[in-house]
Amino acid sequence: MLLAIDQGTTGTTCLVVDDDLVVHGRGYVEVSLRTPRPGWVEQDPEELWTSVERAAEIALASAGIAAQELGALGMANQRETTIVWDLRSGEPVYPAIVWQDRRTAERCRELPADLIRARTGLTCDPYFSATKLEWILGETGRRDGLAFGTVDTWLVWKLTRSAVHATDVTNASRTLLLDLATLAWDEELLALFGVDPALLPDVHPSADAFGDGELLGATVPIAALAGDQQAALFAHGGGAKVTLGTGAFLLVGTGGDCSPPPHGLVRTAAAGGGYALEGSVFVAGAALQWLRDGLALLADTAESEELARSVASTEGVYFVPALTGLGSPHWAPDARGLLSGLSTGTRREHLVRAALESIAYQVLDVVDALPERPTVLGADGGATANSFLMQFLSDALQIPVEVAAEREMTALGAAALIRPDAQRRPAAARYEPRADVSGLVAGWRGAIRRTLV
C-alpha cells in the first residue's frame, strides 16, 4: 500500500492506494489562513505538518491498515508558499508566506523581467517564492543558520527528523531561482535576491529516493515529490488539464520545450520529466468561500449549484474575483475585485451564479493565451462536482470537458509517480458544448477591462 499526500492551501488530503492506484482510504484535515493586513496571506508551518499527521491517521483508519503496512509515500503540495526555519532548533523564523500573498508587488516591479522570464520561464509576480524569501530575510535580519523551502521541503524535513533538506524540480521551478534549462539553482538570480546557496535544498527528480520518513510510529520511504499542479498533470497523462480548487490551474505538457513561454503564461518543469505551459488563476473556489465566509451569502459552497440553477441568468451581473490580484494571462498583482451590473433586482442567486461563471471565464482567458487550443480538457478538483459549472465551462471553451473519475487527482498523481505504469481510469463524465455564450463572454471581457483600469 502507498500513502499519497496532498498538502493544499485550505486543507490536507491523504489517500491510501494500492499498486493499481485504487483508493482504499481517505483522510482530510482543514488548515487555517491568516490575513494580518490587506494582501498578506500567512499560515503556521507547524499546523501544516500536524495536518499531514492527522489526515494520514484518518486515511489509514479508513483503509483499515497500520502505518507499518505502507510501502512508500508520495507527496504533492501547494507551491510557492515560502518557509524559512532555524537549522539548529527546527523552528520557523516567520510564518509561511502563502502563494496568494501580494506584499512584494512593489519589489516585483523593480526586477529585470526579461532576464527572469528567459531564465526561469516565469513572470515577475509576488506569487513566486524568491521575493517572499528575500522579504523574510530582510524582516528578520537573519542570514546564517537558516534553511529555506517550499512546503514539500518543510514536510520532508519534518518527516526525516531534520535529516534531509530536499525539493524536486517542479517545486524548485516555481521559486524564480532555478534555471529552467539546467534545472539547477542560478547563481545570478541568487545574487539578485541576496540568497546564500547554503539556504537552499538539494534538487531531485520528482520520482526519487528522498530518504526514510517517520510517520505515526512507522518508517516509510519518501519516493516522490511534486508540486500539486504538476502532480495532477501527471495523473491525467500529460495532456491539457485544469484543477479547480482554491484557484484554477491549467497545464499542458510541452515535452522537452523549455523556451520562453507565450505572453500571459509561464513555463514550468513537469513531474516525470519535460516541461509544461501553465496558466494560474488565483481565485476560483476561493470566490465561493468568500461569498460564504465574507458575505454570508452561502451556508455551504455545495449549495452554489442549486442557487445558480434557480435563476435563468445573472441578469447582467459580472464578478471579477481579483481578491488577491489577477494571475494569468493578466498578471496584475494590484488588481482588486469588481462586481458590475448590479440593480435593485439583484439577489444572492445572481451573485452566486456570477461567481461560478467567473471561474469558467478565467479558464477561458488562459485557454485563449495558449499557442494551440486543446481539443479536450481534463478537469479535477472539488469544483468538478458542480455540474452547472462543468457545463458552463464547456460552453465557454467550446470544447469537451472530461471530469476525472477520482476528484483528488493531485494526491493520486503523487502515488502515480511511484507507480507510473498503473493504468489510468477513464473519465467519470464528459460535458459537450451545448450553448453559444459568446455574448456573455463579451460582457466578461468588458468587466476585466474595468478591473484593469
VEXDREN-2710 file (C-alpha; in Angstrom, 1 decimal):
% VEXDREN-2710
k/r/px/py/pz
1/MET/0.0/0.0/0.0
2/LEU/1.1/3.6/-0.7
3/LEU/0.2/6.8/1.1
4/ALA/-0.5/9.8/-1.2
5/ILE/-0.4/13.2/0.5
6/ASP/-1.8/16.4/-1.0
7/GLN/-0.9/19.3/1.3
8/GLY/-3.1/22.1/-0.1
9/THR/-3.9/25.7/0.8
10/THR/-7.1/25.1/2.7
11/GLY/-6.5/21.5/3.8
12/THR/-4.5/18.3/3.6
13/THR/-5.8/15.2/1.9
14/CYS/-4.3/11.8/2.3
15/LEU/-5.2/8.7/0.2
16/VAL/-4.2/5.1/0.9
17/VAL/-3.9/3.4/-2.5
18/ASP/-2.7/0.0/-3.8
19/ASP/-0.3/-0.6/-6.6
20/ASP/-3.1/-0.2/-9.2
21/LEU/-3.9/3.3/-7.7
22/VAL/-7.2/2.1/-6.4
23/VAL/-8.2/4.1/-3.3
24/HIS/-8.8/2.2/-0.1
25/GLY/-8.9/5.0/2.4
26/ARG/-9.2/8.8/2.7
27/GLY/-8.5/11.5/5.2
28/TYR/-8.9/15.2/5.2
29/VAL/-8.0/17.9/7.7
30/GLU/-8.6/21.7/7.2
31/VAL/-5.8/24.2/7.7
32/SER/-6.2/27.9/8.5
33/LEU/-5.1/31.0/6.8
34/ARG/-4.2/34.4/8.4
35/THR/-4.6/37.7/6.6
36/PRO/-2.9/40.2/9.1
37/ARG/-3.0/43.0/6.5
38/PRO/-4.8/43.5/3.2
39/GLY/-3.0/41.5/0.6
40/TRP/-1.0/39.5/3.1
41/VAL/-1.7/35.7/3.5
42/GLU/0.1/33.5/6.0
43/GLN/0.0/30.1/7.6
44/ASP/1.5/28.3/10.5
45/PRO/4.1/25.8/9.2
46/GLU/3.6/23.6/12.3
47/GLU/-0.1/23.4/11.5
48/LEU/0.7/22.2/8.0
49/TRP/2.8/19.4/9.4
50/THR/0.3/18.3/12.1
51/SER/-2.5/18.3/9.4
52/VAL/-0.4/15.8/7.5
53/GLU/-0.1/13.5/10.5
54/ARG/-3.9/13.8/11.3
55/ALA/-5.0/13.3/7.7
56/ALA/-2.7/10.3/7.3
57/GLU/-4.1/8.8/10.6
58/ILE/-7.7/9.2/9.3
59/ALA/-6.9/7.7/5.9
60/LEU/-5.1/4.7/7.4
61/ALA/-8.1/4.1/9.8
62/SER/-10.4/4.4/6.8
63/ALA/-8.4/1.8/4.9
64/GLY/-8.1/-0.5/8.0
65/ILE/-4.3/-0.7/7.9
66/ALA/-1.4/0.3/10.1
67/ALA/1.3/2.8/9.1
68/GLN/3.8/-0.1/9.2
69/GLU/2.0/-1.7/6.2
70/LEU/2.8/1.3/3.9
71/GLY/5.5/0.5/1.3
72/ALA/6.2/4.2/0.4
73/LEU/4.7/7.6/0.3
74/GLY/4.4/10.3/-2.3
75/MET/3.6/13.9/-1.7
76/ALA/2.1/16.8/-3.6
77/ASN/1.9/20.3/-2.2
78/GLN/0.7/23.8/-2.5
79/ARG/3.5/25.5/-4.5
80/GLU/5.5/28.8/-4.0
81/THR/4.4/29.1/-0.3
82/THR/7.7/30.1/1.4
83/ILE/9.0/28.8/4.8
84/VAL/12.3/29.7/6.5
85/TRP/13.4/27.9/9.6
86/ASP/16.3/27.7/12.1
87/LEU/18.6/24.8/11.2
88/ARG/19.5/24.2/14.9
89/SER/16.1/24.4/16.5
90/GLY/13.9/23.5/13.5
91/GLU/11.6/26.4/14.4
92/PRO/10.2/28.6/11.7
93/VAL/11.6/32.2/12.0
94/TYR/8.4/33.6/10.4
95/PRO/5.0/32.3/9.4
96/ALA/4.7/30.7/6.0
97/ILE/4.0/33.3/3.3
98/VAL/1.4/31.8/1.1
99/TRP/1.4/31.8/-2.7
100/GLN/-1.6/34.2/-2.7
101/ASP/0.3/36.8/-0.7
102/ARG/0.8/40.2/-2.5
103/ARG/3.2/42.1/-0.1
104/THR/6.1/42.0/-2.5
105/ALA/4.3/43.5/-5.5
106/GLU/6.4/46.7/-5.5
107/ARG/9.6/44.7/-5.4
108/CYS/8.5/42.7/-8.4
109/ARG/8.1/45.9/-10.4
110/GLU/11.8/46.6/-9.9
111/LEU/13.0/43.2/-11.2
112/PRO/14.6/42.6/-14.6
113/ALA/11.5/40.9/-16.1
114/ASP/13.1/39.8/-19.4
115/LEU/16.1/38.1/-17.7
116/ILE/13.8/36.3/-15.2
117/ARG/11.4/35.2/-17.9
118/ALA/14.2/33.9/-20.2
119/ARG/16.0/32.1/-17.3
120/THR/13.1/30.7/-15.3
121/GLY/10.1/30.7/-17.6
122/LEU/8.2/32.7/-15.0
123/THR/7.0/36.3/-14.7
124/CYS/7.9/38.8/-12.0
125/ASP/4.9/38.4/-9.7
126/PRO/4.6/38.1/-5.9
127/TYR/3.1/34.7/-6.5
128/PHE/6.5/33.1/-6.7
129/SER/8.9/32.3/-3.9
130/ALA/12.0/34.4/-4.3
131/THR/10.6/37.8/-3.3
132/LYS/8.9/36.2/-0.3
133/LEU/12.2/34.7/0.8
134/GLU/14.0/38.0/0.3
135/TRP/11.3/39.7/2.4
136/ILE/11.6/37.2/5.3
137/LEU/15.4/37.5/5.3
138/GLY/15.1/41.3/5.4
139/GLU/12.3/41.3/8.0
140/THR/14.1/39.0/10.4
141/GLY/17.6/40.4/9.8
142/ARG/19.0/36.9/9.8
143/ARG/21.1/35.3/7.2
144/ASP/23.1/32.5/8.9
145/GLY/22.0/29.1/10.3
146/LEU/18.7/29.1/8.3
147/ALA/17.0/26.8/5.8
148/PHE/14.6/27.8/3.1
149/GLY/12.0/25.6/1.5
150/THR/8.6/25.4/-0.1
151/VAL/6.0/23.2/1.7
152/ASP/7.4/20.0/0.3
153/THR/10.8/20.7/1.6
154/TRP/9.5/21.6/5.1
155/LEU/7.4/18.4/5.3
156/VAL/10.4/16.3/4.2
157/TRP/12.5/18.0/6.9
158/LYS/9.8/17.1/9.4
159/LEU/9.3/13.6/8.2
160/THR/13.0/12.8/8.2
161/ARG/13.6/14.4/11.7
162/SER/15.8/17.1/10.2
163/ALA/17.9/14.7/8.2
164/VAL/17.0/15.7/4.7
165/HIS/16.8/19.2/3.1
166/ALA/15.5/18.5/-0.4
167/THR/12.9/19.5/-3.0
168/ASP/12.0/18.3/-6.5
169/VAL/12.3/20.1/-9.9
170/THR/8.7/21.0/-10.1
171/ASN/8.7/22.9/-6.8
172/ALA/12.1/24.4/-7.4
173/SER/10.9/25.7/-10.8
174/ARG/8.4/27.9/-9.0
175/THR/10.9/29.9/-7.0
176/LEU/12.3/32.4/-9.5
177/LEU/15.7/30.9/-8.5
178/LEU/16.0/27.9/-10.9
179/ASP/17.5/27.9/-14.4
180/LEU/14.7/26.0/-16.2
181/ALA/17.1/24.7/-18.9
182/THR/19.7/23.2/-16.5
183/LEU/17.3/22.5/-13.6
184/ALA/19.9/23.9/-11.2
185/TRP/19.9/26.9/-8.9
186/ASP/21.1/30.0/-10.8
187/GLU/24.0/32.0/-9.3
188/GLU/22.9/35.3/-11.0
189/LEU/19.4/35.0/-9.7
190/LEU/20.6/34.1/-6.2
191/ALA/22.7/37.2/-6.2
192/LEU/19.8/39.3/-7.4
193/PHE/17.7/38.3/-4.4
194/GLY/20.5/38.1/-1.9
195/VAL/20.1/34.4/-1.3
196/ASP/23.0/32.4/0.1
197/PRO/23.2/29.0/-1.7
198/ALA/23.6/27.3/1.7
199/LEU/19.9/28.2/2.4
200/LEU/18.6/26.1/-0.5
201/PRO/17.5/22.5/-0.6
202/ASP/19.0/19.9/-2.9
203/VAL/17.0/19.5/-6.2
204/HIS/15.9/16.0/-7.1
205/PRO/13.8/14.5/-9.9
206/SER/10.1/14.1/-8.8
207/ALA/10.3/10.4/-8.6
208/ASP/13.4/9.7/-6.5
209/ALA/14.6/8.3/-3.1
210/PHE/14.2/11.3/-0.7
211/GLY/15.0/9.4/2.4
212/ASP/13.1/7.5/5.1
213/GLY/10.3/9.3/6.8
214/GLU/8.9/8.7/10.3
215/LEU/5.1/8.9/10.3
216/LEU/2.8/7.6/13.1
217/GLY/5.4/5.4/14.5
218/ALA/6.4/3.8/11.2
219/THR/9.4/4.2/8.9
220/VAL/8.1/4.9/5.4
221/PRO/10.3/5.7/2.3
222/ILE/9.6/9.0/0.7
223/ALA/9.5/8.0/-3.0
224/ALA/8.0/11.0/-4.8
225/LEU/7.5/14.8/-4.5
226/ALA/5.8/17.2/-6.9
227/GLY/4.0/20.5/-6.9
228/ASP/0.3/20.0/-6.8
229/GLN/-0.5/21.1/-10.3
230/GLN/2.3/19.0/-11.9
231/ALA/1.2/16.0/-9.9
232/ALA/-2.3/16.4/-11.3
233/LEU/-1.0/16.8/-14.8
234/PHE/1.0/13.6/-14.4
235/ALA/-2.1/11.8/-13.2
236/HIS/-4.0/13.0/-16.2
237/GLY/-1.4/11.5/-18.5
238/GLY/0.3/14.8/-19.5
239/GLY/-2.5/16.3/-21.7
240/ALA/-4.3/19.5/-21.1
241/LYS/-5.9/19.6/-17.6
242/VAL/-7.4/22.2/-15.3
243/THR/-7.5/21.6/-11.5
244/LEU/-10.3/23.6/-9.9
245/GLY/-9.7/24.2/-6.2
246/THR/-8.9/27.4/-4.3
247/GLY/-7.6/28.7/-7.6
248/ALA/-7.7/27.2/-11.1
249/PHE/-4.6/25.9/-12.7
250/LEU/-4.4/24.9/-16.4
251/LEU/-1.4/22.9/-17.6
252/VAL/-0.4/21.5/-20.9
253/GLY/2.6/19.2/-21.4
254/THR/5.2/20.5/-23.9
255/GLY/7.7/17.7/-23.9
256/GLY/11.3/18.9/-24.0
257/ASP/10.4/22.5/-25.0
258/CYS/11.7/24.9/-22.3
259/SER/11.8/28.1/-24.4
260/PRO/10.3/31.3/-23.0
261/PRO/6.5/30.9/-22.8
262/PRO/3.9/32.9/-24.7
263/HIS/2.6/36.2/-23.3
264/GLY/0.3/35.6/-20.3
265/LEU/1.6/32.1/-19.5
266/VAL/4.5/30.6/-17.6
267/ARG/6.6/27.6/-18.4
268/THR/7.4/25.1/-15.6
269/ALA/9.1/21.8/-15.0
270/ALA/6.7/18.8/-15.3
271/ALA/6.7/15.8/-13.0
272/GLY/8.2/12.8/-14.6
273/GLY/10.4/14.8/-16.9
274/GLY/9.9/17.5/-19.5
275/TYR/8.1/20.8/-19.2
276/ALA/4.6/22.3/-19.3
277/LEU/2.9/25.6/-20.1
278/GLU/0.7/26.9/-17.3
279/GLY/-1.9/29.5/-16.6
280/SER/-2.6/30.2/-13.0
281/VAL/-5.9/31.7/-11.8
282/PHE/-5.6/32.8/-8.2
283/VAL/-9.3/32.8/-7.2
284/ALA/-11.7/30.1/-8.3
285/GLY/-13.3/28.1/-5.5
286/ALA/-12.0/30.8/-3.1
287/ALA/-14.6/33.2/-4.6
288/LEU/-17.4/30.9/-3.3
289/GLN/-15.6/30.7/0.1
290/TRP/-15.6/34.5/0.2
291/LEU/-19.3/34.6/-0.5
292/ARG/-19.8/32.1/2.3
293/ASP/-17.3/33.5/4.9
294/GLY/-17.0/37.1/4.0
295/LEU/-20.6/38.0/2.9
296/ALA/-22.6/35.1/4.5
297/LEU/-24.4/34.6/1.2
298/LEU/-23.9/30.8/1.4
299/ALA/-24.2/28.4/4.3
300/ASP/-22.1/25.9/2.3
301/THR/-20.4/26.2/-1.0
302/ALA/-22.1/22.9/-2.0
303/GLU/-25.4/24.8/-2.3
304/SER/-24.0/27.0/-5.1
305/GLU/-25.2/24.8/-7.9
306/GLU/-28.8/24.8/-6.8
307/LEU/-28.8/28.6/-6.3
308/ALA/-27.2/29.1/-9.7
309/ARG/-29.8/26.9/-11.4
310/SER/-32.6/28.7/-9.7
311/VAL/-32.2/31.8/-11.9
312/ALA/-32.1/31.9/-15.7
313/SER/-29.0/34.1/-15.8
314/THR/-27.0/36.6/-13.8
315/GLU/-29.2/39.4/-15.2
316/GLY/-26.0/41.1/-16.4
317/VAL/-24.1/40.8/-13.2
318/TYR/-20.4/40.0/-13.5
319/PHE/-18.0/39.2/-10.7
320/VAL/-14.2/39.6/-11.3
321/PRO/-12.8/37.8/-8.3
322/ALA/-9.5/39.7/-8.2
323/LEU/-9.4/39.3/-4.4
324/THR/-5.6/38.7/-4.4
325/GLY/-4.8/40.3/-7.8
326/LEU/-5.1/38.7/-11.2
327/GLY/-2.9/35.9/-12.4
328/SER/-2.7/34.5/-16.0
329/PRO/-3.0/36.0/-18.5
330/HIS/-3.1/39.5/-17.0
331/TRP/-0.5/39.3/-14.2
332/ALA/-1.9/42.3/-12.4
333/PRO/-1.0/42.0/-8.7
334/ASP/-2.6/45.3/-7.7
335/ALA/-6.0/44.5/-9.4
336/ARG/-8.9/44.2/-7.0
337/GLY/-12.3/42.5/-7.2
338/LEU/-15.2/44.0/-9.1
339/LEU/-18.9/43.4/-9.1
340/SER/-20.7/45.1/-12.0
341/GLY/-24.2/45.2/-13.4
342/LEU/-26.0/45.4/-10.0
343/SER/-29.6/46.6/-9.9
344/THR/-32.4/46.6/-7.3
345/GLY/-33.4/43.2/-8.7
346/THR/-30.0/41.6/-8.0
347/ARG/-30.4/38.7/-5.5
348/ARG/-27.8/36.4/-3.9
349/GLU/-28.7/33.8/-6.5
350/HIS/-27.4/36.1/-9.2
351/LEU/-24.2/36.8/-7.3
352/VAL/-23.6/33.1/-6.7
353/ARG/-24.1/32.3/-10.4
354/ALA/-21.8/35.1/-11.4
355/ALA/-19.1/33.7/-9.1
356/LEU/-19.4/30.3/-10.7
357/GLU/-19.4/31.7/-14.2
358/SER/-16.3/33.8/-13.3
359/ILE/-14.4/30.5/-12.9
360/ALA/-15.2/29.4/-16.4
361/TYR/-14.4/32.8/-17.9
362/GLN/-11.0/32.9/-16.2
363/VAL/-10.1/29.4/-17.5
364/LEU/-11.2/30.6/-21.0
365/ASP/-8.8/33.6/-20.7
366/VAL/-6.0/31.1/-20.1
367/VAL/-7.0/28.8/-22.9
368/ASP/-7.1/31.8/-25.3
369/ALA/-3.5/32.5/-24.4
370/LEU/-2.3/29.0/-25.4
371/PRO/-0.4/28.8/-28.7
372/GLU/-2.7/25.8/-29.7
373/ARG/-6.2/25.3/-28.3
374/PRO/-6.7/21.8/-26.8
375/THR/-9.3/19.5/-28.3
376/VAL/-10.4/18.3/-24.9
377/LEU/-9.8/19.5/-21.4
378/GLY/-9.4/17.2/-18.4
379/ALA/-10.8/18.5/-15.1
380/ASP/-10.3/17.6/-11.5
381/GLY/-10.7/19.2/-8.1
382/GLY/-13.5/19.8/-5.7
383/ALA/-15.4/22.1/-8.1
384/THR/-15.9/19.4/-10.7
385/ALA/-18.8/18.1/-8.5
386/ASN/-20.7/21.2/-9.6
387/SER/-22.3/20.1/-12.9
388/PHE/-23.6/23.6/-13.6
389/LEU/-20.0/24.9/-13.6
390/MET/-18.7/22.0/-15.7
391/GLN/-21.4/22.5/-18.4
392/PHE/-20.8/26.3/-18.4
393/LEU/-17.1/25.7/-18.7
394/SER/-17.6/23.5/-21.8
395/ASP/-19.9/26.1/-23.3
396/ALA/-17.5/28.9/-22.6
397/LEU/-14.5/27.0/-24.1
398/GLN/-16.5/25.4/-26.9
399/ILE/-14.6/22.1/-26.3
400/PRO/-15.5/18.9/-24.4
401/VAL/-14.6/18.8/-20.7
402/GLU/-13.8/15.4/-19.2
403/VAL/-14.1/15.1/-15.4
404/ALA/-11.7/12.7/-13.8
405/ALA/-13.1/9.7/-12.0
406/GLU/-11.0/10.5/-9.0
407/ARG/-11.6/14.0/-7.8
408/GLU/-8.3/14.0/-5.9
409/MET/-6.0/13.8/-8.9
410/THR/-3.4/15.8/-7.2
411/ALA/-2.9/13.2/-4.5
412/LEU/-3.3/10.4/-7.0
413/GLY/-0.5/11.9/-9.1
414/ALA/1.9/11.7/-6.2
415/ALA/1.2/8.0/-6.0
416/ALA/1.3/7.6/-9.8
417/LEU/4.9/8.9/-9.7
418/ILE/5.7/5.9/-7.6
419/ARG/3.7/3.5/-9.8
420/PRO/3.9/5.2/-13.3
421/ASP/2.8/2.0/-15.1
422/ALA/-0.5/1.7/-13.3
423/GLN/-3.5/2.0/-15.7
424/ARG/-5.3/5.4/-15.7
425/ARG/-9.1/5.2/-15.0
426/PRO/-11.4/6.6/-17.7
427/ALA/-13.3/9.9/-17.2
428/ALA/-16.3/9.8/-14.9
429/ALA/-18.3/12.4/-17.0
430/ARG/-17.9/14.2/-20.3
431/TYR/-19.5/17.6/-20.9
432/GLU/-20.0/18.7/-24.5
433/PRO/-20.7/22.3/-25.6
434/ARG/-24.5/23.0/-25.7
435/ALA/-24.9/26.7/-25.9
436/ASP/-23.3/29.8/-27.5
437/VAL/-22.3/32.1/-24.7
438/SER/-20.1/34.4/-26.8
439/GLY/-22.3/37.4/-25.8
440/LEU/-21.8/36.6/-22.1
441/VAL/-18.0/36.3/-22.8
442/ALA/-18.0/39.8/-24.3
443/GLY/-19.6/41.2/-21.2
444/TRP/-16.9/39.4/-19.1
445/ARG/-14.1/41.0/-21.2
446/GLY/-15.7/44.4/-20.5
447/ALA/-15.7/43.7/-16.8
448/ILE/-12.0/42.7/-17.0
449/ARG/-11.1/45.9/-18.7
450/ARG/-12.8/47.9/-16.0
451/THR/-10.9/45.9/-13.3
452/LEU/-7.5/46.6/-15.0
453/VAL/-8.1/50.4/-15.3
END
